């Protein structure tokens, strides 16, 4: 994907850097620099949500 140089500068990115695209609660999208620690945390959260899906559903009621 090609981004304008202003966007690269604002996100402190260089050519070839990885980014993460996430959907925001407002319905738009958010582009952030790749963070391996964040990726690990999200994987752990998704695993927990998958494992305890029924419990989380019951708590939400």
mmCIF file of the N, C-alpha and C atoms, coordinates in Angstrom:
data_MODEL
# 
_entry.id   MODEL 
# 
loop_
_atom_site.group_PDB 
_atom_site.id 
_atom_site.type_symbol 
_atom_site.label_atom_id 
_atom_site.label_alt_id 
_atom_site.label_comp_id 
_atom_site.label_asym_id 
_atom_site.label_entity_id 
_atom_site.label_seq_id 
_atom_site.pdbx_PDB_ins_code 
_atom_site.Cartn_x 
_atom_site.Cartn_y 
_atom_site.Cartn_z 
_atom_site.occupancy 
_atom_site.B_iso_or_equiv 
_atom_site.pdbx_formal_charge 
_atom_site.auth_seq_id 
_atom_site.auth_comp_id 
_atom_site.auth_asym_id 
_atom_site.auth_atom_id 
_atom_site.pdbx_PDB_model_num 
ATOM 1   N N  . UNK A 1 1  ? 0.855   -1.153  0.000  1.00 0.00 ? 1  UNK A N  1 
ATOM 2   C CA . UNK A 1 1  ? 0.000   0.000   0.000  1.00 0.00 ? 1  UNK A CA 1 
ATOM 3   C C  . UNK A 1 1  ? 0.912   1.230   0.000  1.00 0.00 ? 1  UNK A C  1 
ATOM 4   N N  . UNK A 1 2  ? 0.524   2.201   -0.711 1.00 0.00 ? 2  UNK A N  1 
ATOM 5   C CA . UNK A 1 2  ? 1.298   3.446   -0.757 1.00 0.00 ? 2  UNK A CA 1 
ATOM 6   C C  . UNK A 1 2  ? 0.588   4.516   0.079  1.00 0.00 ? 2  UNK A C  1 
ATOM 7   N N  . UNK A 1 3  ? 1.367   5.189   0.906  1.00 0.00 ? 3  UNK A N  1 
ATOM 8   C CA . UNK A 1 3  ? 0.827   6.256   1.742  1.00 0.00 ? 3  UNK A CA 1 
ATOM 9   C C  . UNK A 1 3  ? 1.587   7.541   1.444  1.00 0.00 ? 3  UNK A C  1 
ATOM 10  N N  . UNK A 1 4  ? 0.913   8.678   1.551  1.00 0.00 ? 4  UNK A N  1 
ATOM 11  C CA . UNK A 1 4  ? 1.596   9.959   1.339  1.00 0.00 ? 4  UNK A CA 1 
ATOM 12  C C  . UNK A 1 4  ? 2.710   10.150  2.365  1.00 0.00 ? 4  UNK A C  1 
ATOM 13  N N  . UNK A 1 5  ? 3.740   10.885  1.979  1.00 0.00 ? 5  UNK A N  1 
ATOM 14  C CA . UNK A 1 5  ? 4.884   11.112  2.873  1.00 0.00 ? 5  UNK A CA 1 
ATOM 15  C C  . UNK A 1 5  ? 4.464   11.793  4.168  1.00 0.00 ? 5  UNK A C  1 
ATOM 16  N N  . UNK A 1 6  ? 3.401   12.625  4.125  1.00 0.00 ? 6  UNK A N  1 
ATOM 17  C CA . UNK A 1 6  ? 2.922   13.292  5.340  1.00 0.00 ? 6  UNK A CA 1 
ATOM 18  C C  . UNK A 1 6  ? 2.396   12.263  6.347  1.00 0.00 ? 6  UNK A C  1 
ATOM 19  N N  . UNK A 1 7  ? 1.713   11.240  5.843  1.00 0.00 ? 7  UNK A N  1 
ATOM 20  C CA . UNK A 1 7  ? 1.173   10.190  6.712  1.00 0.00 ? 7  UNK A CA 1 
ATOM 21  C C  . UNK A 1 7  ? 2.313   9.373   7.306  1.00 0.00 ? 7  UNK A C  1 
ATOM 22  N N  . UNK A 1 8  ? 3.293   9.016   6.474  1.00 0.00 ? 8  UNK A N  1 
ATOM 23  C CA . UNK A 1 8  ? 4.456   8.270   6.966  1.00 0.00 ? 8  UNK A CA 1 
ATOM 24  C C  . UNK A 1 8  ? 5.175   9.046   8.067  1.00 0.00 ? 8  UNK A C  1 
ATOM 25  N N  . UNK A 1 9  ? 5.320   10.337  7.865  1.00 0.00 ? 9  UNK A N  1 
ATOM 26  C CA . UNK A 1 9  ? 5.994   11.176  8.857  1.00 0.00 ? 9  UNK A CA 1 
ATOM 27  C C  . UNK A 1 9  ? 5.195   11.241  10.151 1.00 0.00 ? 9  UNK A C  1 
ATOM 28  N N  . UNK A 1 10 ? 3.894   11.438  10.032 1.00 0.00 ? 10 UNK A N  1 
ATOM 29  C CA . UNK A 1 10 ? 3.052   11.560  11.226 1.00 0.00 ? 10 UNK A CA 1 
ATOM 30  C C  . UNK A 1 10 ? 3.025   10.272  12.042 1.00 0.00 ? 10 UNK A C  1 
ATOM 31  N N  . UNK A 1 11 ? 3.027   9.116   11.357 1.00 0.00 ? 11 UNK A N  1 
ATOM 32  C CA . UNK A 1 11 ? 3.024   7.822   12.039 1.00 0.00 ? 11 UNK A CA 1 
ATOM 33  C C  . UNK A 1 11 ? 4.431   7.339   12.371 1.00 0.00 ? 11 UNK A C  1 
ATOM 34  N N  . UNK A 1 12 ? 5.417   8.123   11.991 1.00 0.00 ? 12 UNK A N  1 
ATOM 35  C CA . UNK A 1 12 ? 6.829   7.781   12.209 1.00 0.00 ? 12 UNK A CA 1 
ATOM 36  C C  . UNK A 1 12 ? 7.171   6.442   11.568 1.00 0.00 ? 12 UNK A C  1 
ATOM 37  N N  . UNK A 1 13 ? 6.783   6.301   10.299 1.00 0.00 ? 13 UNK A N  1 
ATOM 38  C CA . UNK A 1 13 ? 7.014   5.086   9.539  1.00 0.00 ? 13 UNK A CA 1 
ATOM 39  C C  . UNK A 1 13 ? 8.021   5.350   8.431  1.00 0.00 ? 13 UNK A C  1 
ATOM 40  N N  . UNK A 1 14 ? 8.661   4.288   7.990  1.00 0.00 ? 14 UNK A N  1 
ATOM 41  C CA . UNK A 1 14 ? 9.577   4.361   6.860  1.00 0.00 ? 14 UNK A CA 1 
ATOM 42  C C  . UNK A 1 14 ? 9.115   3.347   5.820  1.00 0.00 ? 14 UNK A C  1 
ATOM 43  N N  . UNK A 1 15 ? 9.658   3.439   4.624  1.00 0.00 ? 15 UNK A N  1 
ATOM 44  C CA . UNK A 1 15 ? 9.342   2.480   3.573  1.00 0.00 ? 15 UNK A CA 1 
ATOM 45  C C  . UNK A 1 15 ? 9.553   1.063   4.066  1.00 0.00 ? 15 UNK A C  1 
ATOM 46  N N  . UNK A 1 16 ? 8.556   0.217   3.853  1.00 0.00 ? 16 UNK A N  1 
ATOM 47  C CA . UNK A 1 16 ? 8.674   -1.184  4.230  1.00 0.00 ? 16 UNK A CA 1 
ATOM 48  C C  . UNK A 1 16 ? 8.228   -1.519  5.641  1.00 0.00 ? 16 UNK A C  1 
ATOM 49  N N  . UNK A 1 17 ? 7.918   -0.515  6.463  1.00 0.00 ? 17 UNK A N  1 
ATOM 50  C CA . UNK A 1 17 ? 7.437   -0.779  7.826  1.00 0.00 ? 17 UNK A CA 1 
ATOM 51  C C  . UNK A 1 17 ? 6.055   -1.428  7.766  1.00 0.00 ? 17 UNK A C  1 
ATOM 52  N N  . UNK A 1 18 ? 5.774   -2.249  8.759  1.00 0.00 ? 18 UNK A N  1 
ATOM 53  C CA . UNK A 1 18 ? 4.469   -2.905  8.849  1.00 0.00 ? 18 UNK A CA 1 
ATOM 54  C C  . UNK A 1 18 ? 3.510   -2.041  9.658  1.00 0.00 ? 18 UNK A C  1 
ATOM 55  N N  . UNK A 1 19 ? 2.231   -2.110  9.288  1.00 0.00 ? 19 UNK A N  1 
ATOM 56  C CA . UNK A 1 19 ? 1.191   -1.362  9.994  1.00 0.00 ? 19 UNK A CA 1 
ATOM 57  C C  . UNK A 1 19 ? 0.039   -2.306  10.322 1.00 0.00 ? 19 UNK A C  1 
ATOM 58  N N  . UNK A 1 20 ? -0.823  -1.860  11.218 1.00 0.00 ? 20 UNK A N  1 
ATOM 59  C CA . UNK A 1 20 ? -2.005  -2.616  11.602 1.00 0.00 ? 20 UNK A CA 1 
ATOM 60  C C  . UNK A 1 20 ? -3.224  -1.764  11.270 1.00 0.00 ? 20 UNK A C  1 
ATOM 61  N N  . UNK A 1 21 ? -4.200  -2.380  10.606 1.00 0.00 ? 21 UNK A N  1 
ATOM 62  C CA . UNK A 1 21 ? -5.457  -1.719  10.276 1.00 0.00 ? 21 UNK A CA 1 
ATOM 63  C C  . UNK A 1 21 ? -6.538  -2.315  11.162 1.00 0.00 ? 21 UNK A C  1 
ATOM 64  N N  . UNK A 1 22 ? -7.168  -1.476  11.976 1.00 0.00 ? 22 UNK A N  1 
ATOM 65  C CA . UNK A 1 22 ? -8.234  -1.952  12.853 1.00 0.00 ? 22 UNK A CA 1 
ATOM 66  C C  . UNK A 1 22 ? -9.493  -1.132  12.603 1.00 0.00 ? 22 UNK A C  1 
ATOM 67  N N  . UNK A 1 23 ? -10.625 -1.755  12.855 1.00 0.00 ? 23 UNK A N  1 
ATOM 68  C CA . UNK A 1 23 ? -11.899 -1.063  12.707 1.00 0.00 ? 23 UNK A CA 1 
ATOM 69  C C  . UNK A 1 23 ? -12.205 -0.339  14.009 1.00 0.00 ? 23 UNK A C  1 
ATOM 70  N N  . UNK A 1 24 ? -12.581 0.920   13.912 1.00 0.00 ? 24 UNK A N  1 
ATOM 71  C CA . UNK A 1 24 ? -12.880 1.697   15.110 1.00 0.00 ? 24 UNK A CA 1 
ATOM 72  C C  . UNK A 1 24 ? -14.359 1.570   15.457 1.00 0.00 ? 24 UNK A C  1 
ATOM 73  N N  . UNK A 1 25 ? -14.700 1.792   16.734 1.00 0.00 ? 25 UNK A N  1 
ATOM 74  C CA . UNK A 1 25 ? -16.110 1.693   17.157 1.00 0.00 ? 25 UNK A CA 1 
ATOM 75  C C  . UNK A 1 25 ? -17.020 2.667   16.412 1.00 0.00 ? 25 UNK A C  1 
ATOM 76  N N  . UNK A 1 26 ? -16.471 3.765   15.925 1.00 0.00 ? 26 UNK A N  1 
ATOM 77  C CA . UNK A 1 26 ? -17.270 4.760   15.209 1.00 0.00 ? 26 UNK A CA 1 
ATOM 78  C C  . UNK A 1 26 ? -17.604 4.322   13.796 1.00 0.00 ? 26 UNK A C  1 
ATOM 79  N N  . UNK A 1 27 ? -17.021 3.194   13.353 1.00 0.00 ? 27 UNK A N  1 
ATOM 80  C CA . UNK A 1 27 ? -17.312 2.690   12.023 1.00 0.00 ? 27 UNK A CA 1 
ATOM 81  C C  . UNK A 1 27 ? -16.216 2.946   11.006 1.00 0.00 ? 27 UNK A C  1 
ATOM 82  N N  . UNK A 1 28 ? -15.217 3.725   11.359 1.00 0.00 ? 28 UNK A N  1 
ATOM 83  C CA . UNK A 1 28 ? -14.108 3.981   10.447 1.00 0.00 ? 28 UNK A CA 1 
ATOM 84  C C  . UNK A 1 28 ? -12.988 2.978   10.669 1.00 0.00 ? 28 UNK A C  1 
ATOM 85  N N  . UNK A 1 29 ? -11.830 3.301   10.157 1.00 0.00 ? 29 UNK A N  1 
ATOM 86  C CA . UNK A 1 29 ? -10.662 2.450   10.314 1.00 0.00 ? 29 UNK A CA 1 
ATOM 87  C C  . UNK A 1 29 ? -9.518  3.247   10.916 1.00 0.00 ? 29 UNK A C  1 
ATOM 88  N N  . UNK A 1 30 ? -8.619  2.518   11.564 1.00 0.00 ? 30 UNK A N  1 
ATOM 89  C CA . UNK A 1 30 ? -7.479  3.159   12.217 1.00 0.00 ? 30 UNK A CA 1 
ATOM 90  C C  . UNK A 1 30 ? -6.209  2.452   11.754 1.00 0.00 ? 30 UNK A C  1 
ATOM 91  N N  . UNK A 1 31 ? -5.224  3.210   11.340 1.00 0.00 ? 31 UNK A N  1 
ATOM 92  C CA . UNK A 1 31 ? -3.947  2.695   10.883 1.00 0.00 ? 31 UNK A CA 1 
ATOM 93  C C  . UNK A 1 31 ? -2.893  3.054   11.911 1.00 0.00 ? 31 UNK A C  1 
ATOM 94  N N  . UNK A 1 32 ? -2.222  2.042   12.460 1.00 0.00 ? 32 UNK A N  1 
ATOM 95  C CA . UNK A 1 32 ? -1.201  2.273   13.480 1.00 0.00 ? 32 UNK A CA 1 
ATOM 96  C C  . UNK A 1 32 ? 0.058   1.493   13.139 1.00 0.00 ? 32 UNK A C  1 
ATOM 97  N N  . UNK A 1 33 ? 1.199   1.947   13.637 1.00 0.00 ? 33 UNK A N  1 
ATOM 98  C CA . UNK A 1 33 ? 2.428   1.188   13.403 1.00 0.00 ? 33 UNK A CA 1 
ATOM 99  C C  . UNK A 1 33 ? 2.338   -0.205  14.029 1.00 0.00 ? 33 UNK A C  1 
ATOM 100 N N  . UNK A 1 34 ? 2.962   -1.174  13.394 1.00 0.00 ? 34 UNK A N  1 
ATOM 101 C CA . UNK A 1 34 ? 2.980   -2.552  13.888 1.00 0.00 ? 34 UNK A CA 1 
ATOM 102 C C  . UNK A 1 34 ? 3.741   -2.614  15.205 1.00 0.00 ? 34 UNK A C  1 
ATOM 103 N N  . UNK A 1 35 ? 3.187   -3.316  16.175 1.00 0.00 ? 35 UNK A N  1 
ATOM 104 C CA . UNK A 1 35 ? 3.811   -3.495  17.484 1.00 0.00 ? 35 UNK A CA 1 
ATOM 105 C C  . UNK A 1 35 ? 3.723   -4.975  17.842 1.00 0.00 ? 35 UNK A C  1 
ATOM 106 N N  . UNK A 1 36 ? 4.845   -5.707  17.838 1.00 0.00 ? 36 UNK A N  1 
ATOM 107 C CA . UNK A 1 36 ? 4.795   -7.144  18.120 1.00 0.00 ? 36 UNK A CA 1 
ATOM 108 C C  . UNK A 1 36 ? 4.227   -7.468  19.501 1.00 0.00 ? 36 UNK A C  1 
ATOM 109 N N  . UNK A 1 37 ? 4.466   -6.610  20.489 1.00 0.00 ? 37 UNK A N  1 
ATOM 110 C CA . UNK A 1 37 ? 3.900   -6.836  21.826 1.00 0.00 ? 37 UNK A CA 1 
ATOM 111 C C  . UNK A 1 37 ? 2.377   -6.765  21.791 1.00 0.00 ? 37 UNK A C  1 
ATOM 112 N N  . UNK A 1 38 ? 1.846   -5.786  21.052 1.00 0.00 ? 38 UNK A N  1 
ATOM 113 C CA . UNK A 1 38 ? 0.402   -5.641  20.922 1.00 0.00 ? 38 UNK A CA 1 
ATOM 114 C C  . UNK A 1 38 ? -0.194  -6.858  20.222 1.00 0.00 ? 38 UNK A C  1 
ATOM 115 N N  . UNK A 1 39 ? 0.496   -7.367  19.202 1.00 0.00 ? 39 UNK A N  1 
ATOM 116 C CA . UNK A 1 39 ? 0.012   -8.545  18.488 1.00 0.00 ? 39 UNK A CA 1 
ATOM 117 C C  . UNK A 1 39 ? -0.094  -9.746  19.436 1.00 0.00 ? 39 UNK A C  1 
ATOM 118 N N  . UNK A 1 40 ? 0.882   -9.925  20.305 1.00 0.00 ? 40 UNK A N  1 
ATOM 119 C CA . UNK A 1 40 ? 0.848   -11.013 21.277 1.00 0.00 ? 40 UNK A CA 1 
ATOM 120 C C  . UNK A 1 40 ? -0.305  -10.827 22.265 1.00 0.00 ? 40 UNK A C  1 
ATOM 121 N N  . UNK A 1 41 ? -0.521  -9.607  22.715 1.00 0.00 ? 41 UNK A N  1 
ATOM 122 C CA . UNK A 1 41 ? -1.611  -9.330  23.654 1.00 0.00 ? 41 UNK A CA 1 
ATOM 123 C C  . UNK A 1 41 ? -2.967  -9.600  23.002 1.00 0.00 ? 41 UNK A C  1 
ATOM 124 N N  . UNK A 1 42 ? -3.119  -9.200  21.751 1.00 0.00 ? 42 UNK A N  1 
ATOM 125 C CA . UNK A 1 42 ? -4.380  -9.446  21.053 1.00 0.00 ? 42 UNK A CA 1 
ATOM 126 C C  . UNK A 1 42 ? -4.610  -10.939 20.835 1.00 0.00 ? 42 UNK A C  1 
ATOM 127 N N  . UNK A 1 43 ? -3.566  -11.681 20.530 1.00 0.00 ? 43 UNK A N  1 
ATOM 128 C CA . UNK A 1 43 ? -3.700  -13.128 20.350 1.00 0.00 ? 43 UNK A CA 1 
ATOM 129 C C  . UNK A 1 43 ? -4.142  -13.780 21.656 1.00 0.00 ? 43 UNK A C  1 
ATOM 130 N N  . UNK A 1 44 ? -3.582  -13.343 22.775 1.00 0.00 ? 44 UNK A N  1 
ATOM 131 C CA . UNK A 1 44 ? -3.968  -13.888 24.080 1.00 0.00 ? 44 UNK A CA 1 
ATOM 132 C C  . UNK A 1 44 ? -5.420  -13.526 24.401 1.00 0.00 ? 44 UNK A C  1 
ATOM 133 N N  . UNK A 1 45 ? -5.823  -12.298 24.099 1.00 0.00 ? 45 UNK A N  1 
ATOM 134 C CA . UNK A 1 45 ? -7.197  -11.864 24.355 1.00 0.00 ? 45 UNK A CA 1 
ATOM 135 C C  . UNK A 1 45 ? -8.187  -12.659 23.501 1.00 0.00 ? 45 UNK A C  1 
ATOM 136 N N  . UNK A 1 46 ? -7.855  -12.850 22.226 1.00 0.00 ? 46 UNK A N  1 
ATOM 137 C CA . UNK A 1 46 ? -8.743  -13.610 21.343 1.00 0.00 ? 46 UNK A CA 1 
ATOM 138 C C  . UNK A 1 46 ? -8.851  -15.058 21.800 1.00 0.00 ? 46 UNK A C  1 
ATOM 139 N N  . UNK A 1 47 ? -7.750  -15.636 22.259 1.00 0.00 ? 47 UNK A N  1 
ATOM 140 C CA . UNK A 1 47 ? -7.772  -17.004 22.773 1.00 0.00 ? 47 UNK A CA 1 
ATOM 141 C C  . UNK A 1 47 ? -8.684  -17.098 23.998 1.00 0.00 ? 47 UNK A C  1 
ATOM 142 N N  . UNK A 1 48 ? -8.568  -16.141 24.906 1.00 0.00 ? 48 UNK A N  1 
ATOM 143 C CA . UNK A 1 48 ? -9.404  -16.120 26.106 1.00 0.00 ? 48 UNK A CA 1 
ATOM 144 C C  . UNK A 1 48 ? -10.871 -15.941 25.774 1.00 0.00 ? 48 UNK A C  1 
ATOM 145 N N  . UNK A 1 49 ? -11.166 -15.060 24.821 1.00 0.00 ? 49 UNK A N  1 
ATOM 146 C CA . UNK A 1 49 ? -12.557 -14.845 24.424 1.00 0.00 ? 49 UNK A CA 1 
ATOM 147 C C  . UNK A 1 49 ? -13.136 -16.096 23.767 1.00 0.00 ? 49 UNK A C  1 
ATOM 148 N N  . UNK A 1 50 ? -12.322 -16.794 22.990 1.00 0.00 ? 50 UNK A N  1 
ATOM 149 C CA . UNK A 1 50 ? -12.776 -18.016 22.345 1.00 0.00 ? 50 UNK A CA 1 
ATOM 150 C C  . UNK A 1 50 ? -13.013 -19.115 23.382 1.00 0.00 ? 50 UNK A C  1 
ATOM 151 N N  . UNK A 1 51 ? -12.089 -19.229 24.321 1.00 0.00 ? 51 UNK A N  1 
ATOM 152 C CA . UNK A 1 51 ? -12.170 -20.277 25.344 1.00 0.00 ? 51 UNK A CA 1 
ATOM 153 C C  . UNK A 1 51 ? -13.333 -20.058 26.313 1.00 0.00 ? 51 UNK A C  1 
ATOM 154 N N  . UNK A 1 52 ? -13.576 -18.814 26.669 1.00 0.00 ? 52 UNK A N  1 
ATOM 155 C CA . UNK A 1 52 ? -14.589 -18.494 27.678 1.00 0.00 ? 52 UNK A CA 1 
ATOM 156 C C  . UNK A 1 52 ? -15.796 -17.784 27.067 1.00 0.00 ? 52 UNK A C  1 
ATOM 157 N N  . UNK A 1 53 ? -16.110 -18.124 25.818 1.00 0.00 ? 53 UNK A N  1 
ATOM 158 C CA . UNK A 1 53 ? -17.196 -17.485 25.098 1.00 0.00 ? 53 UNK A CA 1 
ATOM 159 C C  . UNK A 1 53 ? -18.522 -17.586 25.870 1.00 0.00 ? 53 UNK A C  1 
ATOM 160 N N  . UNK A 1 54 ? -18.850 -18.767 26.343 1.00 0.00 ? 54 UNK A N  1 
ATOM 161 C CA . UNK A 1 54 ? -20.120 -18.955 27.063 1.00 0.00 ? 54 UNK A CA 1 
ATOM 162 C C  . UNK A 1 54 ? -20.155 -18.165 28.368 1.00 0.00 ? 54 UNK A C  1 
ATOM 163 N N  . UNK A 1 55 ? -19.057 -18.141 29.083 1.00 0.00 ? 55 UNK A N  1 
ATOM 164 C CA . UNK A 1 55 ? -18.978 -17.392 30.330 1.00 0.00 ? 55 UNK A CA 1 
ATOM 165 C C  . UNK A 1 55 ? -19.153 -15.907 30.073 1.00 0.00 ? 55 UNK A C  1 
ATOM 166 N N  . UNK A 1 56 ? -18.460 -15.384 29.049 1.00 0.00 ? 56 UNK A N  1 
ATOM 167 C CA . UNK A 1 56 ? -18.574 -13.970 28.717 1.00 0.00 ? 56 UNK A CA 1 
ATOM 168 C C  . UNK A 1 56 ? -19.989 -13.623 28.280 1.00 0.00 ? 56 UNK A C  1 
ATOM 169 N N  . UNK A 1 57 ? -20.620 -14.525 27.543 1.00 0.00 ? 57 UNK A N  1 
ATOM 170 C CA . UNK A 1 57 ? -22.003 -14.297 27.115 1.00 0.00 ? 57 UNK A CA 1 
ATOM 171 C C  . UNK A 1 57 ? -22.935 -14.221 28.310 1.00 0.00 ? 57 UNK A C  1 
ATOM 172 N N  . UNK A 1 58 ? -22.756 -15.123 29.282 1.00 0.00 ? 58 UNK A N  1 
ATOM 173 C CA . UNK A 1 58 ? -23.593 -15.125 30.495 1.00 0.00 ? 58 UNK A CA 1 
ATOM 174 C C  . UNK A 1 58 ? -23.374 -13.860 31.311 1.00 0.00 ? 58 UNK A C  1 
ATOM 175 N N  . UNK A 1 59 ? -22.134 -13.401 31.388 1.00 0.00 ? 59 UNK A N  1 
ATOM 176 C CA . UNK A 1 59 ? -21.839 -12.184 32.146 1.00 0.00 ? 59 UNK A CA 1 
ATOM 177 C C  . UNK A 1 59 ? -22.438 -10.949 31.483 1.00 0.00 ? 59 UNK A C  1 
ATOM 178 N N  . UNK A 1 60 ? -22.583 -10.976 30.176 1.00 0.00 ? 60 UNK A N  1 
ATOM 179 C CA . UNK A 1 60 ? -23.112 -9.818  29.447 1.00 0.00 ? 60 UNK A CA 1 
ATOM 180 C C  . UNK A 1 60 ? -24.619 -9.665  29.617 1.00 0.00 ? 60 UNK A C  1 
ATOM 181 N N  . UNK A 1 61 ? -25.293 -10.723 30.080 1.00 0.00 ? 61 UNK A N  1 
ATOM 182 C CA . UNK A 1 61 ? -26.759 -10.655 30.224 1.00 0.00 ? 61 UNK A CA 1 
ATOM 183 C C  . UNK A 1 61 ? -27.192 -9.869  31.414 1.00 0.00 ? 61 UNK A C  1 
# 
